[in-house]
Every structure is written in C-alpha cells, then in structure tokens.
Amino acid sequence: MNNMEVLKSKFKSISPILMAMSLVMVALGLSLFYINAQSTFWSWTLASFLIFIGCLSTVVLFWFLFTKNEQTVENSYKTQDSLYGRWRTPILIVLLIIASVGFLGISHYIAGKFPTPWDVTAGKQHTMTSNTIKLVSSLNKNVELTALHVGTPPKYLQDLFNNYERLSNGFITTQIIDPIENISFAATFGNVVNSDEQKVIVQSDNVRQDVDFTKDLLTEEQLTNAIARVTREPAKVYFLQGHGEYSTSNQGNIGLSTFKQLLDDNNIQSYPLMLGIKPEIPTDCDVLIIAGPKTYLTTQEQTLITNYLRDGGDALFLIEHSLVTTPDQPLTDEQQQLNPSLNEIINQWGLNVESDVVVDLTNHIGNDVGSPATKNYQNHKAITADLDYTFYVRPRSIKIVDGRRPTIKLAVIAATASKDQSWAETNRYLEVQYDAGVDTLGPVPMSYVVLEEHKGRHAGDGVTLKAKSDTRLIVFTDADFLTNVYINQYSNSKMGLNIVNWLADLDYQTLMSSNQIKVERLDLTSQQKRVVVVILFFLPFLIALFGLVVWMKTKVN
C-alpha cells in the first residue's frame, strides 16, 4: 500500500466526523440566518459563509465517503454472505425496539402505580399542606369545584384543581368554564355574567360557597376553607360579654376581630353571649370563651358556667394580668378587684390562678421581662405540634389544687423557657427580684389543659344512663396574645386556633398558612423567541447527528 492509499484510508476513517462538522456548520448558519431575520442568502455575513462552506464540504465528503473501490465492494459481499453479517443489523434493531418499548412500559407502570408528585418549584407550588391533605383525603361526600374564568385559564389554577382531584379519591370533581362562551351554563349558578369577575363555586349537596379571586390569585387556603364549610357543620363558639371582656367586634389594637375572622375562616362561627340578659348558655354552644373579664361575674353567672362544664361543656378561660404599680401609687380596693382570676370556677377543675406576674430575664419580647416568650410546650399533638415561639403579656402563674376529683386529668400547655432566670414575681410594685421561698422558680406554667371524662352513670336496677360528653377546659393567664396587635406575631394565631379546635373536638384543622403562588411573566423579544426555537431544535438535531456519525463509521469500517 503506497502513501497515497494510506492517506486516503486515514481520511476516510475520519470523514464521518468531518461530515458531522459540516452539517453543524450548515445548521449554525441557518440558525443565525433565522435569529437575525436576514432577508436573503446573497449577502456577505457569517450566516451565509457558514451555510456555503458547510454545504460545499458536505457534498465533497458525501461523494468521497461513498465512492468504494472494488476491494471494498468484494469485502462487503463477503461479509454479507456470512450468517452473522446478514442478520446482525436487523437483530440489533429489533432488540433496540424491544428495549425501548419495555422501558416505556415499565416507566408508565411505575408512574401509574406510584403517582408521587415531584415538586421542584421554588415555593413548592404543587405541594399541598398536610392540613389540606388530611381534610381532602377524608372526604365522604361529593364536592364540585367550578371555576368561572374568562379566557384561557392560568396553569396554576389547573394544577391546583388537579391536586385536589388526586387527593380526594374521586370525591372532588372540577371544571373550568368561560362564562362568556357558556352563558347558559353560567346562568345556572345565578350569576350575572361579568367578564372582570373570577370565582370558584364550591358545592356539596345543597351547600354552596363562592371564592372570589378577581384581584388576587386563588390560594390553597381559600379553597380548603371553602371545602370544609360545605362538607361539615360549622362549630359555634360564644364569647362571654358584659364584664369588660375583649370584644370580637373591636377592630382596634385590643380587639379580637382578627381572632374572630381566623375562626370564621376555619369554619368556626362566633357569637356574643350576655348571661346577664338571658341567663342560659345555648345548647348549640361548642365552646364558651371568657376573654379577659375586667370585673367579677355574678353568682348566678358562675353557677351557669359551672353547671355547663359539669354537663360536658367546653370552655376557654383567658385570664388577664394582675395589676402592678409603684410604691408611691398603691392600688385602690377597686383596682385590686379588677381582672378577676375566676378561681371560683377554675378551682373545681383542679387549677388555681395566682396573683403574680411571670417574668423571664432571658426569653422575653422587647425590653419587657414581664412578657415571656417560649417554646417550652408539653407534648400535646393537637395543640402544640409544629408551634414556633408564642409570647404572653404579663401572664400569671397557675398551680394545681390538691384533692381534685380522680376523673380530672391536667397537663401544662406552655411554661417559661428559662429555669433559673424565670419565676413568678409576687411583688406588684415593679421590683423584679427573685425571693426564695416567696416566688416560684421556673419553668413557670402559664397555661393548662384539663380533661374530665364522664363515663356512664348508674340509675339503679342495672340501668346505665348514657354518658355525658367529656369536659374540656383550657386556661391561659393572658388574653393579649390573641388581640389584633399581637395575634399575627410568631405562632400566637396558630396557638389560638389549635386550642379552639381541640376544645370544639374538631377532627380537622384547616390552614394557618398557605403556599402563595407567584405567577411571573417572562417577556421575550422576537429575537429571543427565535433563540429559544433554535435551542429546542439543536437538542434533537445533535442526537440525530450522533447517530448518523455512528452509522457512517460502521459503513466505512
């Protein structure tokens, strides 16, 4: 073999790679031509140059590569005469097809058998909260979600609906309609067609809730609360009034209007209760809330509340702080009667609210050592699970009363976080100093939960009466943490909702927070759009080109 044949052989071995490079040059030239929106090929630009050189090289290499000499043809025939050479390529093709079909089948089976979503969005947009999952997966009645949306519905809305359908085991059905295109169908909901209005209509049986998302994006919190409302009877809580209690209608800093709204959003309806006007507690009262009375209850009111609790009622006591002063301004007899402890009632369930102020020198809000912040919670799943810090303004300490009934069970909810640096200060003249034997060293309990079980009662002659419901009682020695000015700080609001949920014996807990969906618009120029198209083209093009090179190398060899 002379030098010319050696060079020719080496050139032919690398010609597939050169062919691929030529095709890449053509593709790049066409891409630049498309991106820059050139009007003609006949201009001296980089795109035209690449296209011209690439096409010329491709033609030359194609002619050279597939011009075979006699020896090459003879060797090719010899290879084809062998059984292996004749069937090798078809067998490989069949095996590749079988492997591809098998991979697709197995992957689809796994995806259908284990439909676990993989959420890689920054805000976990497609991940439902645990509270929503618990509520939706436990549904036992059909729920219809109908979105009225003019024009093309946003992708996040479709994804949100799909998530609810997936979790509901078939109990939730969804649809998105354009009320302009489907005027007659939209009219069945009794709505006046409005092109600017967007809403979701949640229905179950004959109960309906509308969720408007015209101004803001629809959230998981809104949708879950609506589903809870249409599928379950709302709980009812009554706020005692008439003794200077915090008011749910007060929208100022010391009001409870935000707390009331929080309860309403979680399917808990609130009503005022004036025992001085109508001396009875409604039979539909799920929870009685006594939020910081400033003056004493009458004997009749105390008796009504005591009997209500003995009969299996549930109540939340929010006792306000003991008044403090300075030595030069002693408290009057009238001032000392303010913010009663309600021990006349609470003592009967094993607790006593002390006349002191809980201080914590290391864990407090701002510069006020009398406003302790804590994460020192007892393990009570329904009340304290996943709570961050909560804080309380001038709380009192709570002690357990000896000789309580054996049916009463008690547990601390929250206590001060510090041990040696917190105590119950009995000095009410703003002289904060621990006095051994007088003050109670930390951790100091500031809230308690009480549960009294009522078993069946014997009426004689072997007759057992039906048991009353259990009495549930929670005592916090502060009401300020649920007022408008403090409720949205740290985990105060979640604590407030948790204790009412537990008292009302609700078996679900809707959302405290939701994944805020942020839809960001990506605006591209026309040239940028063409760049995206080119990138999408090059991905499959390079794969095909690689296959072409492999095939050409096989033909050459």
C-alpha positions as CSV (number, residue, x, y, z in Angstrom):
1,M,0.0,0.0,0.0
2,N,1.6,3.3,-1.1
3,N,1.5,6.6,0.8
4,M,-1.5,7.9,-1.2
5,E,-3.6,4.9,-0.2
6,V,-2.6,5.3,3.4
7,L,-3.6,8.9,3.5
8,K,-6.8,8.1,1.7
9,S,-7.6,5.4,4.2
10,K,-7.0,7.7,7.2
11,F,-9.0,10.4,5.7
12,K,-11.9,8.1,5.0
13,S,-11.8,6.9,8.7
14,I,-12.3,10.5,10.0
15,S,-14.7,11.6,7.2
16,P,-17.8,10.8,9.3
17,I,-16.7,13.3,11.9
18,L,-15.9,15.8,9.2
19,M,-19.3,15.2,7.7
20,A,-20.9,15.9,11.1
21,M,-18.9,19.1,11.5
22,S,-20.1,20.2,8.0
23,L,-23.7,19.6,8.9
24,V,-23.2,21.5,12.2
25,M,-21.8,24.5,10.2
26,V,-24.9,24.4,7.9
27,A,-27.2,24.2,11.0
28,L,-25.4,27.1,12.7
29,G,-25.6,29.2,9.5
30,L,-29.3,28.6,9.1
31,S,-29.8,29.3,12.8
32,L,-28.0,32.7,12.6
33,F,-30.0,33.4,9.5
34,Y,-33.2,32.7,11.3
35,I,-32.3,34.5,14.5
36,N,-31.1,37.7,12.8
37,A,-34.1,37.6,10.4
38,Q,-31.9,38.0,7.3
39,S,-33.9,38.6,4.1
40,T,-31.5,37.0,1.6
41,F,-28.7,34.4,1.5
42,W,-26.8,36.6,-1.0
43,S,-25.1,38.9,1.5
44,W,-21.6,38.5,2.9
45,T,-22.5,37.6,6.5
46,L,-21.3,35.0,8.9
47,A,-24.5,33.0,8.4
48,S,-24.1,33.0,4.6
49,F,-20.4,32.0,4.9
50,L,-21.2,29.1,7.3
51,I,-24.0,27.8,5.0
52,F,-21.9,28.0,1.9
53,I,-18.8,26.3,3.4
54,G,-20.9,23.7,5.2
55,C,-22.9,22.7,2.1
56,L,-19.8,22.5,-0.1
57,S,-17.9,20.4,2.5
58,T,-20.9,18.1,2.9
59,V,-21.2,17.4,-0.8
60,V,-17.5,16.7,-1.2
61,L,-17.3,14.4,1.8
62,F,-20.5,12.6,0.8
63,W,-19.1,11.9,-2.7
64,F,-15.7,10.8,-1.3
65,L,-17.2,8.7,1.5
66,F,-19.5,6.6,-0.6
67,T,-17.2,6.1,-3.6
68,K,-15.9,2.5,-3.0
69,N,-13.2,0.6,-4.8
70,E,-13.6,-2.9,-6.0
71,Q,-11.8,-4.4,-3.0
72,T,-14.2,-2.7,-0.6
73,V,-17.2,-4.0,-2.6
74,E,-15.8,-7.5,-2.6
75,N,-15.2,-7.4,1.2
76,S,-18.7,-6.1,1.6
77,Y,-20.2,-9.1,-0.3
78,K,-18.1,-11.5,1.8
79,T,-19.4,-10.0,5.0
80,Q,-23.0,-10.2,3.7
81,D,-22.5,-13.9,2.8
82,S,-21.9,-14.8,6.5
83,L,-25.0,-15.5,8.6
84,Y,-23.8,-13.1,11.3
85,G,-23.2,-10.3,8.9
86,R,-26.6,-10.8,7.2
87,W,-28.7,-10.7,10.4
88,R,-26.6,-8.6,12.7
89,T,-28.3,-5.2,11.9
90,P,-31.9,-6.4,11.9
91,I,-31.3,-8.2,15.2
92,L,-29.9,-5.1,16.8
93,I,-32.8,-3.0,15.5
94,V,-35.3,-5.4,16.9
95,L,-33.5,-5.6,20.3
96,L,-33.4,-1.8,20.5
97,I,-37.1,-1.6,19.7
98,I,-38.0,-4.2,22.4
99,A,-35.8,-2.4,24.9
100,S,-37.4,1.0,24.2
101,V,-40.9,-0.4,24.4
102,G,-40.1,-2.2,27.6
103,F,-38.6,0.9,29.2
104,L,-41.6,3.0,28.2
105,G,-44.0,0.3,29.5
106,I,-42.2,-0.2,32.8
107,S,-41.8,3.6,33.4
108,H,-45.5,4.2,32.7
109,Y,-46.5,1.3,35.0
110,I,-44.4,2.7,37.9
111,A,-45.7,6.2,37.3
112,G,-49.3,4.9,37.4
113,K,-48.7,2.6,40.3
114,F,-46.9,5.1,42.5
115,P,-48.2,8.6,41.4
116,T,-45.9,10.5,43.8
117,P,-45.5,14.1,42.5
118,W,-42.1,15.7,42.4
119,D,-42.3,19.4,43.1
120,V,-39.2,21.3,42.2
121,T,-40.7,24.8,42.2
122,A,-39.1,27.4,44.5
123,G,-42.3,28.0,46.6
124,K,-43.4,24.3,46.5
125,Q,-46.4,25.5,44.4
126,H,-47.6,22.0,43.6
127,T,-47.2,20.6,47.2
128,M,-50.3,20.6,49.3
129,T,-50.0,21.3,53.0
130,S,-50.6,18.4,55.5
131,N,-53.8,20.0,56.8
132,T,-55.3,20.1,53.3
133,I,-54.2,16.5,52.6
134,K,-55.9,15.4,55.9
135,L,-59.1,17.1,55.1
136,V,-59.5,16.2,51.4
137,S,-58.4,12.6,51.8
138,S,-61.0,12.0,54.5
139,L,-64.0,13.4,52.5
140,N,-67.0,11.1,52.4
141,K,-69.3,13.2,50.2
142,N,-69.1,14.6,46.7
143,V,-67.8,18.1,46.2
144,E,-67.9,20.1,42.9
145,L,-65.4,22.9,42.2
146,T,-66.5,25.1,39.3
147,A,-64.2,28.0,38.3
148,L,-65.7,30.8,36.2
149,H,-62.8,32.3,34.3
150,V,-63.0,34.4,31.1
151,G,-60.4,33.4,28.6
152,T,-57.6,30.8,28.8
153,P,-57.4,29.7,32.5
154,P,-54.0,30.1,34.1
155,K,-51.8,27.0,34.5
156,Y,-51.6,27.3,38.3
157,L,-55.4,27.0,38.5
158,Q,-55.5,23.8,36.5
159,D,-52.6,22.4,38.6
160,L,-54.4,23.3,41.9
161,F,-57.6,21.6,40.7
162,N,-55.7,18.5,39.6
163,N,-54.1,18.2,43.1
164,Y,-57.5,18.3,44.8
165,E,-58.9,15.7,42.5
166,R,-55.9,13.4,43.0
167,L,-56.1,13.6,46.8
168,S,-59.9,13.2,47.1
169,N,-60.2,9.6,46.0
170,G,-62.8,10.6,43.5
171,F,-65.0,12.7,45.8
172,I,-63.9,16.0,44.2
173,T,-64.7,16.9,40.6
174,T,-63.5,20.1,38.9
175,Q,-64.3,22.1,35.9
176,I,-63.2,25.5,34.5
177,I,-65.6,27.3,32.2
178,D,-65.7,30.6,30.4
179,P,-69.0,32.3,31.4
180,I,-68.9,34.4,28.2
181,E,-68.7,31.3,25.9
182,N,-71.1,29.3,28.2
183,I,-73.6,31.9,29.2
184,S,-76.5,29.5,29.7
185,F,-74.4,27.2,31.9
186,A,-73.1,30.1,34.0
187,A,-76.6,31.3,34.5
188,T,-77.5,28.1,36.3
189,F,-75.3,29.4,39.2
190,G,-77.5,32.5,39.4
191,N,-74.6,34.7,38.4
192,V,-74.8,37.8,36.3
193,V,-72.1,37.3,33.7
194,N,-69.2,39.6,34.3
195,S,-66.1,39.4,32.2
196,D,-64.0,41.0,35.0
197,E,-65.1,38.6,37.7
198,Q,-63.2,35.3,38.5
199,K,-64.5,32.9,41.1
200,V,-64.7,29.3,42.2
201,I,-68.0,27.9,43.2
202,V,-67.7,25.1,45.8
203,Q,-70.8,22.9,46.2
204,S,-71.7,19.8,48.2
205,D,-75.3,18.6,48.4
206,N,-77.3,21.9,48.8
207,V,-74.5,23.9,50.4
208,R,-72.5,26.4,48.4
209,Q,-69.5,28.7,49.0
210,D,-68.1,31.2,46.5
211,V,-64.4,32.1,46.5
212,D,-63.6,35.3,44.6
213,F,-60.1,35.5,43.1
214,T,-60.6,38.5,40.8
215,K,-58.0,40.7,42.4
216,D,-55.7,38.1,44.0
217,L,-54.6,34.6,42.9
218,L,-56.6,31.8,44.2
219,T,-54.9,30.2,47.2
220,E,-55.0,26.7,48.7
221,E,-56.1,28.2,52.0
222,Q,-59.2,29.8,50.4
223,L,-60.2,26.6,48.6
224,T,-59.6,24.3,51.5
225,N,-61.6,26.5,53.9
226,A,-64.5,26.6,51.4
227,I,-64.4,22.8,51.1
228,A,-64.5,22.5,54.9
229,R,-67.5,24.8,55.1
230,V,-69.6,22.9,52.6
231,T,-68.8,19.5,53.9
232,R,-69.0,19.9,57.6
233,E,-71.3,21.5,60.1
234,P,-69.7,24.7,61.5
235,A,-68.6,24.8,65.1
236,K,-70.2,27.5,67.3
237,V,-68.3,29.4,70.0
238,Y,-69.8,32.0,72.3
239,F,-67.8,34.9,73.7
240,L,-69.0,36.0,77.1
241,Q,-69.8,39.7,77.3
242,G,-70.9,42.2,80.0
243,H,-67.8,42.3,82.3
244,G,-65.4,44.3,80.2
245,E,-64.2,41.4,78.2
246,Y,-62.2,41.8,75.0
247,S,-64.7,42.2,72.1
248,T,-64.8,40.4,68.8
249,S,-66.3,43.5,67.1
250,N,-63.4,45.8,68.2
251,Q,-61.0,46.3,65.3
252,G,-58.5,48.3,67.4
253,N,-55.3,47.0,68.9
254,I,-57.0,45.5,71.9
255,G,-59.9,43.9,70.0
256,L,-60.4,40.3,68.9
257,S,-61.8,40.9,65.4
258,T,-58.8,39.3,63.8
259,F,-59.2,36.2,66.0
260,K,-62.9,36.1,65.1
261,Q,-62.0,36.2,61.4
262,L,-59.5,33.5,61.9
263,L,-62.1,31.3,63.5
264,D,-64.6,32.1,60.7
265,D,-62.0,31.2,58.1
266,N,-61.7,27.8,59.7
267,N,-65.5,27.1,59.8
268,I,-66.0,28.2,63.4
269,Q,-68.8,30.7,63.9
270,S,-68.6,33.3,66.8
271,Y,-71.4,34.8,68.7
272,P,-71.6,37.2,71.7
273,L,-73.2,35.9,74.9
274,M,-74.8,38.1,77.6
275,L,-75.7,35.9,80.6
276,G,-76.9,39.0,82.4
277,I,-79.7,39.5,79.9
278,K,-80.6,35.8,79.1
279,P,-79.3,33.6,81.9
280,E,-78.7,30.4,79.9
281,I,-75.9,29.0,77.7
282,P,-77.2,28.0,74.3
283,T,-77.5,24.3,73.7
284,D,-75.5,24.6,70.4
285,C,-72.5,26.1,72.2
286,D,-69.4,24.1,71.3
287,V,-67.0,26.3,73.2
288,L,-67.6,29.1,75.7
289,I,-64.8,31.7,75.6
290,I,-64.3,34.0,78.5
291,A,-61.7,36.5,77.2
292,G,-60.3,38.7,79.9
293,P,-63.2,39.9,82.1
294,K,-62.4,43.1,84.0
295,T,-65.0,42.7,86.7
296,Y,-66.4,39.7,88.7
297,L,-69.1,37.5,87.4
298,T,-72.3,37.3,89.4
299,T,-73.0,34.3,91.5
300,Q,-75.8,33.3,89.0
301,E,-73.4,33.5,86.1
302,Q,-70.7,31.4,87.9
303,T,-73.4,28.8,88.6
304,L,-74.5,28.7,85.0
305,I,-70.9,28.2,83.8
306,T,-70.1,25.6,86.4
307,N,-73.2,23.6,85.5
308,Y,-72.4,23.9,81.8
309,L,-69.0,22.4,82.4
310,R,-70.3,19.7,84.7
311,D,-72.7,18.6,82.0
312,G,-69.8,18.1,79.5
313,G,-69.4,21.6,78.2
314,D,-66.1,23.0,77.0
315,A,-64.6,26.4,77.8
316,L,-61.6,28.6,77.2
317,F,-60.6,30.9,80.1
318,L,-58.3,33.8,79.1
319,I,-57.5,35.4,82.5
320,E,-55.9,38.9,82.4
321,H,-52.8,40.0,84.4
322,S,-52.6,41.2,88.0
323,L,-52.4,44.9,88.2
324,V,-49.0,46.3,89.2
325,T,-48.0,49.8,90.4
326,T,-45.2,51.7,92.2
327,P,-44.8,52.1,96.0
328,D,-45.9,55.8,95.7
329,Q,-49.1,54.9,94.0
330,P,-50.7,51.9,95.8
331,L,-53.6,50.1,94.3
332,T,-57.1,51.1,95.5
333,D,-59.6,48.5,96.7
334,E,-61.5,48.9,93.4
335,Q,-58.3,48.4,91.3
336,Q,-57.4,45.3,93.2
337,Q,-60.8,43.8,92.2
338,L,-60.1,44.2,88.5
339,N,-59.1,41.3,86.3
340,P,-60.6,38.5,88.5
341,S,-58.9,35.1,88.4
342,L,-62.3,33.2,88.2
343,N,-60.9,30.7,90.7
344,E,-64.4,30.2,92.0
345,I,-65.0,28.2,88.8
346,I,-61.5,27.1,87.9
347,N,-60.7,25.6,91.3
348,Q,-63.4,23.0,90.8
349,W,-61.3,21.5,87.9
350,G,-58.1,21.4,89.9
351,L,-56.4,24.7,89.0
352,N,-55.7,27.9,90.8
353,V,-54.6,31.2,89.1
354,E,-52.1,33.1,91.2
355,S,-51.9,36.8,91.8
356,D,-48.4,37.4,90.5
357,V,-46.6,38.2,87.3
358,V,-44.4,35.7,85.4
359,V,-41.1,37.2,84.4
360,D,-38.3,35.7,82.3
361,L,-34.9,37.6,82.2
362,T,-33.6,35.7,79.1
363,N,-36.6,35.0,76.9
364,H,-38.9,37.9,76.5
365,I,-40.3,40.3,74.0
366,G,-38.6,43.7,73.6
367,N,-37.3,45.0,76.9
368,D,-40.3,43.8,78.9
369,V,-39.2,40.9,81.1
370,G,-42.8,40.5,82.1
371,S,-43.7,39.4,78.5
372,P,-42.1,36.0,78.3
373,A,-41.6,34.2,75.0
374,T,-41.4,30.5,75.0
375,K,-41.2,27.3,73.0
376,N,-41.4,25.2,76.2
377,Y,-44.5,23.2,75.4
378,Q,-45.8,19.9,76.7
379,N,-46.2,17.2,74.2
380,H,-49.9,17.7,73.1
381,K,-50.1,16.9,69.4
382,A,-53.4,18.7,68.7
383,I,-52.3,21.9,70.4
384,T,-48.6,22.4,70.4
385,A,-47.4,20.4,67.3
386,D,-45.2,22.5,65.0
387,L,-45.5,25.6,67.0
388,D,-42.8,28.3,67.0
389,Y,-42.5,30.8,69.8
390,T,-45.5,32.3,71.5
391,F,-45.4,35.1,73.9
392,Y,-47.7,36.5,76.6
393,V,-48.1,39.9,78.2
394,R,-47.8,39.9,82.0
395,P,-49.2,36.4,82.5
396,R,-49.8,34.8,85.9
397,S,-48.7,31.5,87.2
398,I,-51.0,28.5,87.6
399,K,-50.8,25.9,90.3
400,I,-52.6,22.6,90.7
401,V,-55.1,22.3,93.5
402,D,-54.8,19.3,95.9
403,G,-57.8,17.0,96.4
404,R,-59.2,17.3,92.9
405,R,-61.5,14.6,91.5
406,P,-59.7,11.5,90.2
407,T,-61.5,11.8,86.8
408,I,-59.7,15.1,86.1
409,K,-56.5,15.0,84.0
410,L,-54.2,18.0,83.8
411,A,-51.3,19.0,81.7
412,V,-49.2,22.1,81.1
413,I,-49.5,23.7,77.7
414,A,-46.8,26.4,77.9
415,A,-44.3,27.3,80.5
416,T,-41.4,29.7,80.7
417,A,-38.3,28.6,78.8
418,S,-35.7,29.6,81.4
419,K,-35.2,27.7,84.6
420,D,-33.0,29.8,86.8
421,Q,-33.8,33.1,85.1
422,S,-37.6,33.0,85.2
423,W,-40.0,33.0,88.1
424,A,-43.5,34.1,89.3
425,E,-42.9,37.5,90.8
426,T,-45.2,38.2,93.7
427,N,-44.0,41.8,94.2
428,R,-46.6,44.0,92.5
429,Y,-44.5,47.2,92.8
430,L,-42.3,46.6,89.7
431,E,-39.4,45.4,91.8
432,V,-38.2,42.4,89.8
433,Q,-36.1,40.3,92.0
434,Y,-36.3,36.6,92.9
435,D,-37.1,36.0,96.5
436,A,-36.5,32.4,97.6
437,G,-39.4,30.9,99.4
438,V,-41.8,33.5,98.2
439,D,-41.5,33.5,94.4
440,T,-41.9,30.3,92.3
441,L,-38.8,29.5,90.2
442,G,-39.1,28.5,86.6
443,P,-40.1,26.9,84.4
444,V,-43.4,28.5,85.4
445,P,-46.7,27.2,83.9
446,M,-48.8,29.9,82.2
447,S,-51.5,27.7,80.7
448,Y,-53.1,24.4,81.4
449,V,-55.3,21.9,79.6
450,V,-58.0,20.0,81.6
451,L,-59.9,16.9,80.5
452,E,-62.6,15.3,82.7
453,E,-64.0,12.0,81.3
454,H,-67.7,11.3,82.1
455,K,-68.5,7.6,82.0
456,G,-71.9,6.1,82.0
457,R,-73.9,6.7,85.2
458,H,-75.8,4.0,87.1
459,A,-79.5,4.7,87.7
460,G,-80.1,1.6,89.7
461,D,-81.5,-1.9,88.9
462,G,-78.7,-2.4,86.4
463,V,-79.7,0.6,84.3
464,T,-76.8,2.7,83.0
465,L,-77.5,6.1,81.6
466,K,-75.8,7.4,78.6
467,A,-72.5,9.2,79.4
468,K,-72.2,12.9,79.0
469,S,-69.5,14.2,76.7
470,D,-66.2,14.9,78.3
471,T,-65.5,18.3,79.8
472,R,-62.6,20.1,78.1
473,L,-61.1,23.1,79.7
474,I,-58.2,25.3,78.8
475,V,-56.8,28.2,81.0
476,F,-54.4,30.8,79.7
477,T,-53.4,33.6,82.1
478,D,-53.2,36.2,79.2
479,A,-55.7,37.4,76.6
480,D,-53.5,39.9,74.9
481,F,-51.6,37.4,72.8
482,L,-54.8,36.9,70.8
483,T,-55.6,40.6,70.3
484,N,-55.3,42.3,67.0
485,V,-51.9,43.9,67.7
486,Y,-50.2,40.6,68.7
487,I,-52.1,37.7,67.1
488,N,-50.1,37.6,63.9
489,Q,-46.8,37.6,65.6
490,Y,-44.8,34.3,65.9
491,S,-47.2,31.4,66.5
492,N,-49.8,33.2,68.5
493,S,-52.6,32.8,65.9
494,K,-51.8,29.1,65.5
495,M,-51.9,28.5,69.2
496,G,-55.3,30.3,69.4
497,L,-56.7,28.2,66.6
498,N,-55.3,25.0,67.9
499,I,-56.9,25.4,71.4
500,V,-60.3,26.2,70.0
501,N,-60.1,23.3,67.5
502,W,-59.3,20.9,70.4
503,L,-62.0,22.3,72.7
504,A,-64.6,22.0,69.9
505,D,-63.4,18.5,69.3
506,L,-63.0,19.1,65.6
507,D,-61.2,16.3,63.8
508,Y,-59.8,18.5,61.1
509,Q,-57.6,21.6,61.1
510,T,-57.5,23.8,58.2
511,L,-54.8,26.2,57.1
512,M,-52.8,28.5,59.1
513,S,-50.5,29.4,56.2
514,S,-50.6,28.6,52.5
515,N,-48.3,28.4,49.6
516,Q,-48.5,31.8,47.9
517,I,-48.5,31.2,44.2
518,K,-46.5,33.8,42.4
519,V,-47.0,33.8,38.6
520,E,-44.1,35.5,37.0
521,R,-44.4,36.6,33.3
522,L,-41.3,36.1,31.1
523,D,-41.4,38.6,28.3
524,L,-39.1,37.8,25.3
525,T,-38.2,39.9,22.4
526,S,-38.9,38.4,18.9
527,Q,-35.2,37.7,18.6
528,Q,-35.0,36.0,22.0
529,K,-38.0,33.8,21.0
530,R,-36.2,32.7,17.9
531,V,-33.1,31.8,20.0
532,V,-35.3,29.6,22.1
533,V,-36.7,27.9,19.0
534,V,-33.1,27.2,17.8
535,I,-32.1,25.8,21.1
536,L,-35.1,23.4,21.1
537,F,-34.1,22.4,17.5
538,F,-30.5,21.7,18.3
539,L,-31.2,19.2,21.1
540,P,-32.8,16.6,18.8
541,F,-30.6,17.6,15.9
542,L,-27.4,16.8,17.8
543,I,-28.8,13.4,18.9
544,A,-29.7,12.6,15.3
545,L,-26.2,13.7,14.2
546,F,-24.5,11.5,16.7
547,G,-26.5,8.5,15.3
548,L,-25.5,9.5,11.8
549,V,-21.8,9.5,12.7
550,V,-22.0,6.1,14.3
551,W,-23.8,4.7,11.2
552,M,-21.3,6.2,8.8
553,K,-18.4,4.9,10.9
554,T,-19.9,1.4,10.6
555,K,-20.3,1.8,6.8
556,V,-16.7,2.9,6.5
557,N,-15.3,0.1,8.6
